[in-house]
């Protein structure tokens, strides 16, 4: 199994353009992964709300809740 360090060493053996392409691909994949995570959280929240597990809160209540975390 490749380690992070060995993978980085292999990447550094590539030419500059290839390394730039890898950076761009990784950034886009990270963005897509975050979008998927946010979409899943939104779906879960809507499901919980619609099933009555959560109740709506005012902006002030929401801010107070977030500050308490």
Predicted model as a PDB file, atoms N, CA, C, CB and O in Angstrom, pLDDT in the B-factor column:
MODEL        1                                                                  
ATOM      1  N   UNK A   1       0.841  -1.177   0.000  1.00 76.00           N  
ATOM      2  CA  UNK A   1       0.000   0.000   0.000  1.00 76.00           C  
ATOM      3  C   UNK A   1       0.893   1.250   0.000  1.00 76.00           C  
ATOM      4  CB  UNK A   1      -0.961  -0.007   1.225  1.00 76.00           C  
ATOM      5  O   UNK A   1       1.855   1.340   0.762  1.00 76.00           O  
ATOM      6  N   UNK A   2       0.565   2.173  -0.839  1.00 83.00           N  
ATOM      7  CA  UNK A   2       1.356   3.396  -0.952  1.00 83.00           C  
ATOM      8  C   UNK A   2       1.116   4.299   0.253  1.00 83.00           C  
ATOM      9  CB  UNK A   2       1.018   4.142  -2.255  1.00 83.00           C  
ATOM     10  O   UNK A   2      -0.011   4.447   0.724  1.00 83.00           O  
ATOM     11  N   UNK A   3       2.188   4.891   0.735  1.00 95.00           N  
ATOM     12  CA  UNK A   3       2.058   5.861   1.817  1.00 95.00           C  
ATOM     13  C   UNK A   3       1.917   7.249   1.209  1.00 95.00           C  
ATOM     14  CB  UNK A   3       3.279   5.796   2.785  1.00 95.00           C  
ATOM     15  O   UNK A   3       2.206   7.462   0.031  1.00 95.00           O  
ATOM     16  N   UNK A   4       1.480   8.161   2.013  1.00 94.00           N  
ATOM     17  CA  UNK A   4       1.333   9.537   1.550  1.00 94.00           C  
ATOM     18  C   UNK A   4       2.675  10.085   1.068  1.00 94.00           C  
ATOM     19  CB  UNK A   4       0.763  10.426   2.671  1.00 94.00           C  
ATOM     20  O   UNK A   4       2.755  10.726   0.020  1.00 94.00           O  
ATOM     21  N   UNK A   5       3.716   9.827   1.838  1.00 95.00           N  
ATOM     22  CA  UNK A   5       5.031  10.344   1.472  1.00 95.00           C  
ATOM     23  C   UNK A   5       5.522   9.749   0.151  1.00 95.00           C  
ATOM     24  CB  UNK A   5       6.038  10.052   2.583  1.00 95.00           C  
ATOM     25  O   UNK A   5       6.040  10.473  -0.698  1.00 95.00           O  
ATOM     26  N   UNK A   6       5.363   8.447  -0.025  1.00 96.00           N  
ATOM     27  CA  UNK A   6       5.822   7.830  -1.277  1.00 96.00           C  
ATOM     28  C   UNK A   6       5.007   8.324  -2.462  1.00 96.00           C  
ATOM     29  CB  UNK A   6       5.737   6.301  -1.186  1.00 96.00           C  
ATOM     30  O   UNK A   6       5.537   8.485  -3.562  1.00 96.00           O  
ATOM     31  N   UNK A   7       3.723   8.564  -2.241  1.00 95.00           N  
ATOM     32  CA  UNK A   7       2.883   9.103  -3.303  1.00 95.00           C  
ATOM     33  C   UNK A   7       3.339  10.500  -3.691  1.00 95.00           C  
ATOM     34  CB  UNK A   7       1.416   9.126  -2.868  1.00 95.00           C  
ATOM     35  O   UNK A   7       3.430  10.827  -4.874  1.00 95.00           O  
ATOM     36  N   UNK A   8       3.626  11.326  -2.682  1.00 96.00           N  
ATOM     37  CA  UNK A   8       4.119  12.676  -2.958  1.00 96.00           C  
ATOM     38  C   UNK A   8       5.459  12.649  -3.687  1.00 96.00           C  
ATOM     39  CB  UNK A   8       4.252  13.463  -1.658  1.00 96.00           C  
ATOM     40  O   UNK A   8       5.700  13.443  -4.596  1.00 96.00           O  
ATOM     41  N   UNK A   9       6.307  11.747  -3.285  1.00 96.00           N  
ATOM     42  CA  UNK A   9       7.603  11.627  -3.968  1.00 96.00           C  
ATOM     43  C   UNK A   9       7.409  11.245  -5.432  1.00 96.00           C  
ATOM     44  CB  UNK A   9       8.493  10.582  -3.264  1.00 96.00           C  
ATOM     45  O   UNK A   9       8.086  11.781  -6.309  1.00 96.00           O  
ATOM     46  N   UNK A  10       6.491  10.327  -5.695  1.00 96.00           N  
ATOM     47  CA  UNK A  10       6.203   9.934  -7.075  1.00 96.00           C  
ATOM     48  C   UNK A  10       5.644  11.103  -7.871  1.00 96.00           C  
ATOM     49  CB  UNK A  10       5.219   8.764  -7.104  1.00 96.00           C  
ATOM     50  O   UNK A  10       6.001  11.300  -9.033  1.00 96.00           O  
ATOM     51  N   UNK A  11       4.776  11.869  -7.251  1.00 97.00           N  
ATOM     52  CA  UNK A  11       4.192  13.030  -7.935  1.00 97.00           C  
ATOM     53  C   UNK A  11       5.278  14.049  -8.272  1.00 97.00           C  
ATOM     54  CB  UNK A  11       3.096  13.687  -7.059  1.00 97.00           C  
ATOM     55  O   UNK A  11       5.264  14.643  -9.350  1.00 97.00           O  
ATOM     56  N   UNK A  12       6.205  14.246  -7.362  1.00 97.00           N  
ATOM     57  CA  UNK A  12       7.262  15.231  -7.590  1.00 97.00           C  
ATOM     58  C   UNK A  12       8.206  14.811  -8.726  1.00 97.00           C  
ATOM     59  CB  UNK A  12       8.061  15.443  -6.305  1.00 97.00           C  
ATOM     60  O   UNK A  12       8.949  15.644  -9.245  1.00 97.00           O  
ATOM     61  N   UNK A  13       8.184  13.555  -9.108  1.00 98.00           N  
ATOM     62  CA  UNK A  13       8.992  13.091 -10.241  1.00 98.00           C  
ATOM     63  C   UNK A  13       8.365  13.485 -11.578  1.00 98.00           C  
ATOM     64  CB  UNK A  13       9.167  11.571 -10.178  1.00 98.00           C  
ATOM     65  O   UNK A  13       9.022  13.446 -12.618  1.00 98.00           O  
ATOM     66  N   UNK A  14       7.104  13.860 -11.537  1.00 98.00           N  
ATOM     67  CA  UNK A  14       6.409  14.267 -12.760  1.00 98.00           C  
ATOM     68  C   UNK A  14       6.836  15.665 -13.172  1.00 98.00           C  
ATOM     69  CB  UNK A  14       4.885  14.212 -12.564  1.00 98.00           C  
ATOM     70  O   UNK A  14       7.393  16.423 -12.378  1.00 98.00           O  
ATOM     71  N   UNK A  15       6.563  15.992 -14.430  1.00 98.00           N  
ATOM     72  CA  UNK A  15       6.875  17.338 -14.894  1.00 98.00           C  
ATOM     73  C   UNK A  15       5.896  18.342 -14.271  1.00 98.00           C  
ATOM     74  CB  UNK A  15       6.822  17.409 -16.445  1.00 98.00           C  
ATOM     75  O   UNK A  15       4.855  17.968 -13.733  1.00 98.00           O  
ATOM     76  N   UNK A  16       6.252  19.592 -14.358  1.00 98.00           N  
ATOM     77  CA  UNK A  16       5.475  20.674 -13.744  1.00 98.00           C  
ATOM     78  C   UNK A  16       4.020  20.669 -14.200  1.00 98.00           C  
ATOM     79  CB  UNK A  16       6.105  22.018 -14.067  1.00 98.00           C  
ATOM     80  O   UNK A  16       3.114  20.805 -13.378  1.00 98.00           O  
ATOM     81  N   UNK A  17       3.792  20.516 -15.486  1.00 98.00           N  
ATOM     82  CA  UNK A  17       2.433  20.550 -16.031  1.00 98.00           C  
ATOM     83  C   UNK A  17       1.584  19.417 -15.464  1.00 98.00           C  
ATOM     84  CB  UNK A  17       2.469  20.462 -17.561  1.00 98.00           C  
ATOM     85  O   UNK A  17       0.417  19.618 -15.126  1.00 98.00           O  
ATOM     86  N   UNK A  18       2.163  18.242 -15.361  1.00 98.00           N  
ATOM     87  CA  UNK A  18       1.430  17.102 -14.804  1.00 98.00           C  
ATOM     88  C   UNK A  18       1.078  17.335 -13.341  1.00 98.00           C  
ATOM     89  CB  UNK A  18       2.252  15.817 -14.946  1.00 98.00           C  
ATOM     90  O   UNK A  18      -0.017  16.996 -12.893  1.00 98.00           O  
ATOM     91  N   UNK A  19       2.030  17.922 -12.595  1.00 98.00           N  
ATOM     92  CA  UNK A  19       1.744  18.222 -11.185  1.00 98.00           C  
ATOM     93  C   UNK A  19       0.630  19.254 -11.061  1.00 98.00           C  
ATOM     94  CB  UNK A  19       3.010  18.728 -10.473  1.00 98.00           C  
ATOM     95  O   UNK A  19      -0.216  19.151 -10.173  1.00 98.00           O  
ATOM     96  N   UNK A  20       0.628  20.241 -11.942  1.00 98.00           N  
ATOM     97  CA  UNK A  20      -0.444  21.241 -11.939  1.00 98.00           C  
ATOM     98  C   UNK A  20      -1.792  20.583 -12.231  1.00 98.00           C  
ATOM     99  CB  UNK A  20      -0.154  22.350 -12.977  1.00 98.00           C  
ATOM    100  O   UNK A  20      -2.804  20.922 -11.617  1.00 98.00           O  
ATOM    101  N   UNK A  21      -1.795  19.646 -13.166  1.00 98.00           N  
ATOM    102  CA  UNK A  21      -3.034  18.938 -13.502  1.00 98.00           C  
ATOM    103  C   UNK A  21      -3.541  18.136 -12.308  1.00 98.00           C  
ATOM    104  CB  UNK A  21      -2.814  18.007 -14.709  1.00 98.00           C  
ATOM    105  O   UNK A  21      -4.742  18.101 -12.038  1.00 98.00           O  
ATOM    106  N   UNK A  22      -2.624  17.498 -11.599  1.00 98.00           N  
ATOM    107  CA  UNK A  22      -3.011  16.727 -10.410  1.00 98.00           C  
ATOM    108  C   UNK A  22      -3.626  17.641  -9.365  1.00 98.00           C  
ATOM    109  CB  UNK A  22      -1.795  15.986  -9.817  1.00 98.00           C  
ATOM    110  O   UNK A  22      -4.642  17.303  -8.758  1.00 98.00           O  
ATOM    111  N   UNK A  23      -3.007  18.805  -9.154  1.00 97.00           N  
ATOM    112  CA  UNK A  23      -3.563  19.766  -8.205  1.00 97.00           C  
ATOM    113  C   UNK A  23      -4.979  20.165  -8.588  1.00 97.00           C  
ATOM    114  CB  UNK A  23      -2.676  21.003  -8.122  1.00 97.00           C  
ATOM    115  O   UNK A  23      -5.873  20.190  -7.742  1.00 97.00           O  
ATOM    116  N   UNK A  24      -5.182  20.473  -9.847  1.00 98.00           N  
ATOM    117  CA  UNK A  24      -6.497  20.893 -10.320  1.00 98.00           C  
ATOM    118  C   UNK A  24      -7.527  19.778 -10.153  1.00 98.00           C  
ATOM    119  CB  UNK A  24      -6.421  21.322 -11.785  1.00 98.00           C  
ATOM    120  O   UNK A  24      -8.654  20.028  -9.725  1.00 98.00           O  
ATOM    121  N   UNK A  25      -7.142  18.563 -10.487  1.00 98.00           N  
ATOM    122  CA  UNK A  25      -8.056  17.420 -10.343  1.00 98.00           C  
ATOM    123  C   UNK A  25      -8.424  17.215  -8.884  1.00 98.00           C  
ATOM    124  CB  UNK A  25      -7.421  16.136 -10.914  1.00 98.00           C  
ATOM    125  O   UNK A  25      -9.596  17.021  -8.560  1.00 98.00           O  
ATOM    126  N   UNK A  26      -7.426  17.256  -7.998  1.00 98.00           N  
ATOM    127  CA  UNK A  26      -7.699  17.063  -6.568  1.00 98.00           C  
ATOM    128  C   UNK A  26      -8.600  18.160  -6.007  1.00 98.00           C  
ATOM    129  CB  UNK A  26      -6.389  17.021  -5.784  1.00 98.00           C  
ATOM    130  O   UNK A  26      -9.504  17.886  -5.218  1.00 98.00           O  
ATOM    131  N   UNK A  27      -8.347  19.407  -6.420  1.00 98.00           N  
ATOM    132  CA  UNK A  27      -9.188  20.506  -5.944  1.00 98.00           C  
ATOM    133  C   UNK A  27     -10.631  20.315  -6.399  1.00 98.00           C  
ATOM    134  CB  UNK A  27      -8.646  21.857  -6.445  1.00 98.00           C  
ATOM    135  O   UNK A  27     -11.559  20.508  -5.614  1.00 98.00           O  
ATOM    136  N   UNK A  28     -10.823  19.944  -7.644  1.00 98.00           N  
ATOM    137  CA  UNK A  28     -12.185  19.736  -8.156  1.00 98.00           C  
ATOM    138  C   UNK A  28     -12.865  18.571  -7.458  1.00 98.00           C  
ATOM    139  CB  UNK A  28     -12.160  19.492  -9.667  1.00 98.00           C  
ATOM    140  O   UNK A  28     -14.060  18.631  -7.168  1.00 98.00           O  
ATOM    141  N   UNK A  29     -12.122  17.524  -7.190  1.00 98.00           N  
ATOM    142  CA  UNK A  29     -12.705  16.373  -6.477  1.00 98.00           C  
ATOM    143  C   UNK A  29     -13.076  16.737  -5.043  1.00 98.00           C  
ATOM    144  CB  UNK A  29     -11.723  15.189  -6.476  1.00 98.00           C  
ATOM    145  O   UNK A  29     -14.103  16.295  -4.529  1.00 98.00           O  
ATOM    146  N   UNK A  30     -12.234  17.546  -4.400  1.00 98.00           N  
ATOM    147  CA  UNK A  30     -12.547  17.998  -3.043  1.00 98.00           C  
ATOM    148  C   UNK A  30     -13.819  18.844  -3.036  1.00 98.00           C  
ATOM    149  CB  UNK A  30     -11.369  18.802  -2.457  1.00 98.00           C  
ATOM    150  O   UNK A  30     -14.673  18.686  -2.163  1.00 98.00           O  
ATOM    151  N   UNK A  31     -13.936  19.730  -4.000  1.00 98.00           N  
ATOM    152  CA  UNK A  31     -15.126  20.577  -4.103  1.00 98.00           C  
ATOM    153  C   UNK A  31     -16.362  19.713  -4.316  1.00 98.00           C  
ATOM    154  CB  UNK A  31     -14.976  21.598  -5.254  1.00 98.00           C  
ATOM    155  O   UNK A  31     -17.385  19.921  -3.664  1.00 98.00           O  
ATOM    156  N   UNK A  32     -16.274  18.749  -5.222  1.00 98.00           N  
ATOM    157  CA  UNK A  32     -17.411  17.873  -5.498  1.00 98.00           C  
ATOM    158  C   UNK A  32     -17.774  17.036  -4.273  1.00 98.00           C  
ATOM    159  CB  UNK A  32     -17.100  16.958  -6.685  1.00 98.00           C  
ATOM    160  O   UNK A  32     -18.953  16.824  -3.985  1.00 98.00           O  
ATOM    161  N   UNK A  33     -16.763  16.565  -3.559  1.00 98.00           N  
ATOM    162  CA  UNK A  33     -17.007  15.786  -2.347  1.00 98.00           C  
ATOM    163  C   UNK A  33     -17.731  16.629  -1.301  1.00 98.00           C  
ATOM    164  CB  UNK A  33     -15.685  15.249  -1.775  1.00 98.00           C  
ATOM    165  O   UNK A  33     -18.653  16.151  -0.639  1.00 98.00           O  
ATOM    166  N   UNK A  34     -17.314  17.869  -1.157  1.00 97.00           N  
ATOM    167  CA  UNK A  34     -17.955  18.769  -0.190  1.00 97.00           C  
ATOM    168  C   UNK A  34     -19.394  19.051  -0.596  1.00 97.00           C  
ATOM    169  CB  UNK A  34     -17.169  20.091  -0.071  1.00 97.00           C  
ATOM    170  O   UNK A  34     -20.287  19.084   0.251  1.00 97.00           O  
ATOM    171  N   UNK A  35     -19.622  19.255  -1.887  1.00 98.00           N  
ATOM    172  CA  UNK A  35     -20.989  19.476  -2.375  1.00 98.00           C  
ATOM    173  C   UNK A  35     -21.882  18.285  -2.077  1.00 98.00           C  
ATOM    174  CB  UNK A  35     -20.982  19.754  -3.876  1.00 98.00           C  
ATOM    175  O   UNK A  35     -23.020  18.450  -1.638  1.00 98.00           O  
ATOM    176  N   UNK A  36     -21.365  17.076  -2.317  1.00 98.00           N  
ATOM    177  CA  UNK A  36     -22.137  15.868  -2.035  1.00 98.00           C  
ATOM    178  C   UNK A  36     -22.461  15.760  -0.550  1.00 98.00           C  
ATOM    179  CB  UNK A  36     -21.373  14.626  -2.497  1.00 98.00           C  
ATOM    180  O   UNK A  36     -23.574  15.395  -0.172  1.00 98.00           O  
ATOM    181  N   UNK A  37     -21.482  16.079   0.280  1.00 97.00           N  
ATOM    182  CA  UNK A  37     -21.696  16.035   1.725  1.00 97.00           C  
ATOM    183  C   UNK A  37     -22.766  17.032   2.152  1.00 97.00           C  
ATOM    184  CB  UNK A  37     -20.390  16.318   2.466  1.00 97.00           C  
ATOM    185  O   UNK A  37     -23.642  16.709   2.954  1.00 97.00           O  
ATOM    186  N   UNK A  38     -22.689  18.239   1.613  1.00 97.00           N  
ATOM    187  CA  UNK A  38     -23.681  19.262   1.949  1.00 97.00           C  
ATOM    188  C   UNK A  38     -25.071  18.849   1.462  1.00 97.00           C  
ATOM    189  CB  UNK A  38     -23.284  20.621   1.336  1.00 97.00           C  
ATOM    190  O   UNK A  38     -26.062  19.050   2.164  1.00 97.00           O  
ATOM    191  N   UNK A  39     -25.144  18.279   0.274  1.00 97.00           N  
ATOM    192  CA  UNK A  39     -26.437  17.835  -0.260  1.00 97.00           C  
ATOM    193  C   UNK A  39     -27.018  16.721   0.604  1.00 97.00           C  
ATOM    194  CB  UNK A  39     -26.287  17.353  -1.719  1.00 97.00           C  
ATOM    195  O   UNK A  39     -28.217  16.714   0.881  1.00 97.00           O  
ATOM    196  N   UNK A  40     -26.181  15.787   1.027  1.00 97.00           N  
ATOM    197  CA  UNK A  40     -26.657  14.703   1.892  1.00 97.00           C  
ATOM    198  C   UNK A  40     -27.141  15.240   3.235  1.00 97.00           C  
ATOM    199  CB  UNK A  40     -25.545  13.669   2.112  1.00 97.00           C  
ATOM    200  O   UNK A  40     -28.160  14.788   3.757  1.00 97.00           O  
ATOM    201  N   UNK A  41     -26.411  16.206   3.794  1.00 95.00           N  
ATOM    202  CA  UNK A  41     -26.841  16.812   5.060  1.00 95.00           C  
ATOM    203  C   UNK A  41     -28.173  17.535   4.894  1.00 95.00           C  
ATOM    204  CB  UNK A  41     -25.772  17.790   5.581  1.00 95.00           C  
ATOM    205  O   UNK A  41     -29.035  17.468   5.770  1.00 95.00           O  
ATOM    206  N   UNK A  42     -28.338  18.224   3.775  1.00 95.00           N  
ATOM    207  CA  UNK A  42     -29.593  18.931   3.525  1.00 95.00           C  
ATOM    208  C   UNK A  42     -30.748  17.945   3.389  1.00 95.00           C  
ATOM    209  CB  UNK A  42     -29.482  19.796   2.259  1.00 95.00           C  
ATOM    210  O   UNK A  42     -31.825  18.171   3.941  1.00 95.00           O  
ATOM    211  N   UNK A  43     -30.531  16.859   2.662  1.00 97.00           N  
ATOM    212  CA  UNK A  43     -31.578  15.841   2.503  1.00 97.00           C  
ATOM    213  C   UNK A  43     -31.958  15.235   3.851  1.00 97.00           C  
ATOM    214  CB  UNK A  43     -31.112  14.734   1.538  1.00 97.00           C  
ATOM    215  O   UNK A  43     -33.137  15.046   4.150  1.00 97.00           O  
ATOM    216  N   UNK A  44     -30.938  14.932   4.662  1.00 95.00           N  
ATOM    217  CA  UNK A  44     -31.186  14.365   5.986  1.00 95.00           C  
ATOM    218  C   UNK A  44     -31.974  15.349   6.845  1.00 95.00           C  
ATOM    219  CB  UNK A  44     -29.859  13.994   6.677  1.00 95.00           C  
ATOM    220  O   UNK A  44     -32.917  14.958   7.533  1.00 95.00           O  
ATOM    221  N   UNK A  45     -31.592  16.620   6.810  1.00 90.00           N  
ATOM    222  CA  UNK A  45     -32.281  17.634   7.602  1.00 90.00           C  
ATOM    223  C   UNK A  45     -33.730  17.791   7.167  1.00 90.00           C  
ATOM    224  CB  UNK A  45     -31.560  18.968   7.493  1.00 90.00           C  
ATOM    225  O   UNK A  45     -34.623  17.894   8.009  1.00 90.00           O  
ATOM    226  N   UNK A  46     -33.970  17.811   5.865  1.00 91.00           N  
ATOM    227  CA  UNK A  46     -35.344  17.916   5.365  1.00 91.00           C  
ATOM    228  C   UNK A  46     -36.177  16.709   5.775  1.00 91.00           C  
ATOM    229  CB  UNK A  46     -35.347  18.058   3.842  1.00 91.00           C  
ATOM    230  O   UNK A  46     -37.342  16.849   6.148  1.00 91.00           O  
ATOM    231  N   UNK A  47     -35.581  15.533   5.706  1.00 94.00           N  
ATOM    232  CA  UNK A  47     -36.291  14.311   6.100  1.00 94.00           C  
ATOM    233  C   UNK A  47     -36.665  14.373   7.581  1.00 94.00           C  
ATOM    234  CB  UNK A  47     -35.424  13.057   5.815  1.00 94.00           C  
ATOM    235  O   UNK A  47     -37.789  14.039   7.957  1.00 94.00           O  
ATOM    236  N   UNK A  48     -35.720  14.801   8.418  1.00 92.00           N  
ATOM    237  CA  UNK A  48     -35.993  14.915   9.849  1.00 92.00           C  
ATOM    238  C   UNK A  48     -37.065  15.967  10.120  1.00 92.00           C  
ATOM    239  CB  UNK A  48     -34.710  15.261  10.613  1.00 92.00           C  
ATOM    240  O   UNK A  48     -37.942  15.764  10.959  1.00 92.00           O  
ATOM    241  N   UNK A  49     -36.993  17.086   9.412  1.00 89.00           N  
ATOM    242  CA  UNK A  49     -37.986  18.140   9.586  1.00 89.00           C  
ATOM    243  C   UNK A  49     -39.376  17.658   9.182  1.00 89.00           C  
ATOM    244  CB  UNK A  49     -37.599  19.374   8.771  1.00 89.00           C  
ATOM    245  O   UNK A  49     -40.351  17.862   9.905  1.00 89.00           O  
ATOM    246  N   UNK A  50     -39.452  17.019   8.027  1.00 91.00           N  
ATOM    247  CA  UNK A  50     -40.756  16.547   7.529  1.00 91.00           C  
ATOM    248  C   UNK A  50     -41.352  15.449   8.399  1.00 91.00           C  
ATOM    249  CB  UNK A  50     -40.617  16.040   6.104  1.00 91.00           C  
ATOM    250  O   UNK A  50     -42.572  15.299   8.469  1.00 91.00           O  
ATOM    251  N   UNK A  51     -40.495  14.683   9.060  1.00 94.00           N  
ATOM    252  CA  UNK A  51     -40.999  13.618   9.928  1.00 94.00           C  
ATOM    253  C   UNK A  51     -41.322  14.125  11.327  1.00 94.00           C  
ATOM    254  CB  UNK A  51     -39.986  12.491  10.013  1.00 94.00           C  
ATOM    255  O   UNK A  51     -41.780  13.361  12.177  1.00 94.00           O  
ATOM    256  N   UNK A  52     -41.083  15.419  11.570  1.00 91.00           N  
ATOM    257  CA  UNK A  52     -41.420  16.008  12.865  1.00 91.00           C  
ATOM    258  C   UNK A  52     -40.336  15.863  13.914  1.00 91.00           C  
ATOM    259  CB  UNK A  52     -42.667  15.396  13.378  1.00 91.00           C  
ATOM    260  O   UNK A  52     -40.565  16.188  15.079  1.00 91.00           O  
ATOM    261  N   UNK A  53     -39.162  15.383  13.532  1.00 91.00           N  
ATOM    262  CA  UNK A  53     -38.078  15.210  14.498  1.00 91.00           C  
ATOM    263  C   UNK A  53     -37.427  16.528  14.881  1.00 91.00           C  
ATOM    264  CB  UNK A  53     -37.034  14.275  13.940  1.00 91.00           C  
ATOM    265  O   UNK A  53     -36.784  16.627  15.926  1.00 91.00           O  
ATOM    266  N   UNK A  54     -37.591  17.528  14.047  1.00 87.00           N  
ATOM    267  CA  UNK A  54     -37.045  18.847  14.355  1.00 87.00           C  
ATOM    268  C   UNK A  54     -38.145  19.882  14.210  1.00 87.00           C  
ATOM    269  CB  UNK A  54     -35.844  19.187  13.436  1.00 87.00           C  
ATOM    270  O   UNK A  54     -39.143  19.667  13.523  1.00 87.00           O  
ATOM    271  N   UNK A  55     -37.942  20.989  14.860  1.00 84.00           N  
ATOM    272  CA  UNK A  55     -38.918  22.064  14.806  1.00 84.00           C  
ATOM    273  C   UNK A  55     -38.262  23.307  14.208  1.00 84.00           C  
ATOM    274  CB  UNK A  55     -39.492  22.362  16.217  1.00 84.00           C  
ATOM    275  O   UNK A  55     -37.056  23.507  14.360  1.00 84.00           O  
ATOM    276  N   UNK A  56     -39.041  24.134  13.537  1.00 85.00           N  
ATOM    277  CA  UNK A  56     -38.463  25.369  12.995  1.00 85.00           C  
ATOM    278  C   UNK A  56     -38.029  26.290  14.140  1.00 85.00           C  
ATOM    279  CB  UNK A  56     -39.483  26.097  12.070  1.00 85.00           C  
ATOM    280  O   UNK A  56     -38.629  26.289  15.215  1.00 85.00           O  
ATOM    281  N   UNK A  57     -36.973  27.078  13.886  1.00 89.00           N  
ATOM    282  CA  UNK A  57     -36.480  28.028  14.871  1.00 89.00           C  
ATOM    283  C   UNK A  57     -36.381  29.399  14.219  1.00 89.00           C  
ATOM    284  CB  UNK A  57     -35.106  27.582  15.442  1.00 89.00           C  
ATOM    285  O   UNK A  57     -36.180  29.520  13.011  1.00 89.00           O  
ATOM    286  N   UNK A  58     -36.526  30.413  15.035  1.00 94.00           N  
ATOM    287  CA  UNK A  58     -36.325  31.773  14.538  1.00 94.00           C  
ATOM    288  C   UNK A  58     -34.836  31.987  14.296  1.00 94.00           C  
ATOM    289  CB  UNK A  58     -36.885  32.832  15.542  1.00 94.00           C  
ATOM    290  O   UNK A  58     -34.008  31.182  14.722  1.00 94.00           O  
ATOM    291  N   UNK A  59     -34.509  33.059  13.620  1.00 95.00           N  
ATOM    292  CA  UNK A  59     -33.110  33.385  13.375  1.00 95.00           C  
ATOM    293  C   UNK A  59     -32.361  33.548  14.690  1.00 95.00           C  
ATOM    294  CB  UNK A  59     -32.994  34.660  12.535  1.00 95.00           C  
ATOM    295  O   UNK A  59     -31.245  33.050  14.840  1.00 95.00           O  
ATOM    296  N   UNK A  60     -32.966  34.234  15.625  1.00 96.00           N  
ATOM    297  CA  UNK A  60     -32.325  34.455  16.921  1.00 96.00           C  
ATOM    298  C   UNK A  60     -32.065  33.128  17.641  1.00 96.00           C  
ATOM    299  CB  UNK A  60     -33.196  35.371  17.798  1.00 96.00           C  
ATOM    300  O   UNK A  60     -30.986  32.926  18.199  1.00 96.00           O  
ATOM    301  N   UNK A  61     -33.040  32.234  17.630  1.00 95.00           N  
ATOM    302  CA  UNK A  61     -32.861  30.921  18.257  1.00 95.00           C  
ATOM    303  C   UNK A  61     -31.739  30.137  17.573  1.00 95.00           C  
ATOM    304  CB  UNK A  61     -34.176  30.117  18.207  1.00 95.00           C  
ATOM    305  O   UNK A  61     -30.929  29.485  18.233  1.00 95.00           O  
ATOM    306  N   UNK A  62     -31.706  30.211  16.265  1.00 93.00           N  
ATOM    307  CA  UNK A  62     -30.676  29.501  15.512  1.00 93.00           C  
ATOM    308  C   UNK A  62     -29.298  30.040  15.849  1.00 93.00           C  
ATOM    309  CB  UNK A  62     -30.933  29.613  14.010  1.00 93.00           C  
ATOM    310  O   UNK A  62     -28.370  29.266  16.087  1.00 93.00           O  
ATOM    311  N   UNK A  63     -29.154  31.359  15.871  1.00 95.00           N  
ATOM    312  CA  UNK A  63     -27.865  31.960  16.194  1.00 95.00           C  
ATOM    313  C   UNK A  63     -27.432  31.607  17.611  1.00 95.00           C  
ATOM    314  CB  UNK A  63     -27.930  33.476  16.029  1.00 95.00           C  
ATOM    315  O   UNK A  63     -26.263  31.296  17.840  1.00 95.00           O  
ATOM    316  N   UNK A  64     -28.352  31.650  18.555  1.00 95.00           N  
ATOM    317  CA  UNK A  64     -28.021  31.278  19.927  1.00 95.00           C  
ATOM    318  C   UNK A  64     -27.585  29.827  20.011  1.00 95.00           C  
ATOM    319  CB  UNK A  64     -29.210  31.520  20.847  1.00 95.00           C  
ATOM    320  O   UNK A  64     -26.640  29.494  20.726  1.00 95.00           O  
ATOM    321  N   UNK A  65     -28.276  28.968  19.281  1.00 92.00           N  
ATOM    322  CA  UNK A  65     -27.909  27.543  19.258  1.00 92.00           C  
ATOM    323  C   UNK A  65     -26.505  27.379  18.687  1.00 92.00           C  
ATOM    324  CB  UNK A  65     -28.932  26.718  18.422  1.00 92.00           C  
ATOM    325  O   UNK A  65     -25.685  26.663  19.263  1.00 92.00           O  
ATOM    326  N   UNK A  66     -26.220  28.025  17.577  1.00 93.00           N  
ATOM    327  CA  UNK A  66     -24.900  27.899  16.941  1.00 93.00           C  
ATOM    328  C   UNK A  66     -23.799  28.454  17.829  1.00 93.00           C  
ATOM    329  CB  UNK A  66     -24.885  28.619  15.593  1.00 93.00           C  
ATOM    330  O   UNK A  66     -22.693  27.914  17.858  1.00 93.00           O  
ATOM    331  N   UNK A  67     -24.088  29.516  18.545  1.00 96.00           N  
ATOM    332  CA  UNK A  67     -23.090  30.091  19.458  1.00 96.00           C  
ATOM    333  C   UNK A  67     -22.788  29.169  20.629  1.00 96.00           C  
ATOM    334  CB  UNK A  67     -23.568  31.436  19.981  1.00 96.00           C  
ATOM    335  O   UNK A  67     -21.695  29.208  21.193  1.00 96.00           O  
ATOM    336  N   UNK A  68     -23.754  28.346  20.989  1.00 95.00           N  
ATOM    337  CA  UNK A  68     -23.562  27.451  22.129  1.00 95.00           C  
ATOM    338  C   UNK A  68     -22.753  26.202  21.777  1.00 95.00           C  
ATOM    339  CB  UNK A  68     -24.903  27.042  22.686  1.00 95.00           C  
ATOM    340  O   UNK A  68     -22.363  25.444  22.665  1.00 95.00           O  
ATOM    341  N   UNK A  69     -22.506  25.990  20.506  1.00 90.00           N  
ATOM    342  CA  UNK A  69     -21.752  24.788  20.095  1.00 90.00           C  
ATOM    343  C   UNK A  69     -20.286  24.900  20.413  1.00 90.00           C  
ATOM    344  CB  UNK A  69     -21.919  24.535  18.614  1.00 90.00           C  
ATOM    345  O   UNK A  69     -19.521  23.978  20.132  1.00 90.00           O  
TER     346      UNK A  69                                                      
ENDMDL                                                                          
END                                                                             
